[in-house]
Amino acid sequence: MAKLKITKVRSAIKRPLRQKRTLEALGLRKMNQVVEHDDTPVIQGMIAKVEHLVSVEKA
């Protein structure tokens, strides 16, 4: 399965609680933190909700 590297590039301050919880569910807590996830429809949906706060690249 393909992997994605997700990096938190913008702060979650003044963002809706739903977006904050989505970042936490992805495992992103600190700025510039990088996590790897499998490229699944669930992860793609989560990324779509916070695409303005993260950057995504193929791993």
Contacts in CASP RR format, 6 or more apart in sequence:
PFRMAT RR
TARGET T0000
AUTHOR 0000-0000-0000
METHOD contacts of the structure
MODEL  1
MAKLKITKVRSAIKRPLRQKRTLEALGLRKMNQVVEHDDTPVIQGMIAKV
EHLVSVEKA
1 38 0 8 1.000
1 39 0 8 1.000
1 40 0 8 1.000
2 38 0 8 1.000
2 39 0 8 1.000
2 58 0 8 1.000
2 59 0 8 1.000
3 36 0 8 1.000
3 37 0 8 1.000
3 38 0 8 1.000
3 39 0 8 1.000
3 58 0 8 1.000
3 59 0 8 1.000
4 36 0 8 1.000
4 37 0 8 1.000
4 38 0 8 1.000
4 39 0 8 1.000
4 43 0 8 1.000
4 47 0 8 1.000
4 56 0 8 1.000
4 57 0 8 1.000
4 58 0 8 1.000
4 59 0 8 1.000
5 34 0 8 1.000
5 35 0 8 1.000
5 36 0 8 1.000
5 56 0 8 1.000
5 57 0 8 1.000
5 58 0 8 1.000
5 59 0 8 1.000
6 26 0 8 1.000
6 28 0 8 1.000
6 34 0 8 1.000
6 35 0 8 1.000
6 36 0 8 1.000
6 37 0 8 1.000
6 47 0 8 1.000
6 54 0 8 1.000
6 55 0 8 1.000
6 56 0 8 1.000
7 32 0 8 1.000
7 33 0 8 1.000
7 34 0 8 1.000
7 54 0 8 1.000
7 55 0 8 1.000
7 56 0 8 1.000
7 57 0 8 1.000
8 23 0 8 1.000
8 28 0 8 1.000
8 29 0 8 1.000
8 30 0 8 1.000
8 31 0 8 1.000
8 32 0 8 1.000
8 33 0 8 1.000
8 53 0 8 1.000
8 54 0 8 1.000
9 31 0 8 1.000
9 32 0 8 1.000
9 53 0 8 1.000
9 54 0 8 1.000
9 55 0 8 1.000
10 52 0 8 1.000
10 53 0 8 1.000
10 54 0 8 1.000
11 31 0 8 1.000
11 53 0 8 1.000
12 19 0 8 1.000
12 20 0 8 1.000
12 23 0 8 1.000
12 53 0 8 1.000
15 53 0 8 1.000
18 49 0 8 1.000
19 49 0 8 1.000
19 50 0 8 1.000
19 53 0 8 1.000
22 46 0 8 1.000
22 49 0 8 1.000
22 50 0 8 1.000
23 29 0 8 1.000
23 50 0 8 1.000
23 53 0 8 1.000
23 54 0 8 1.000
25 46 0 8 1.000
26 35 0 8 1.000
26 37 0 8 1.000
26 43 0 8 1.000
26 46 0 8 1.000
26 47 0 8 1.000
26 50 0 8 1.000
26 54 0 8 1.000
27 33 0 8 1.000
27 35 0 8 1.000
28 35 0 8 1.000
28 54 0 8 1.000
36 59 0 8 1.000
37 43 0 8 1.000
47 54 0 8 1.000
47 56 0 8 1.000
END
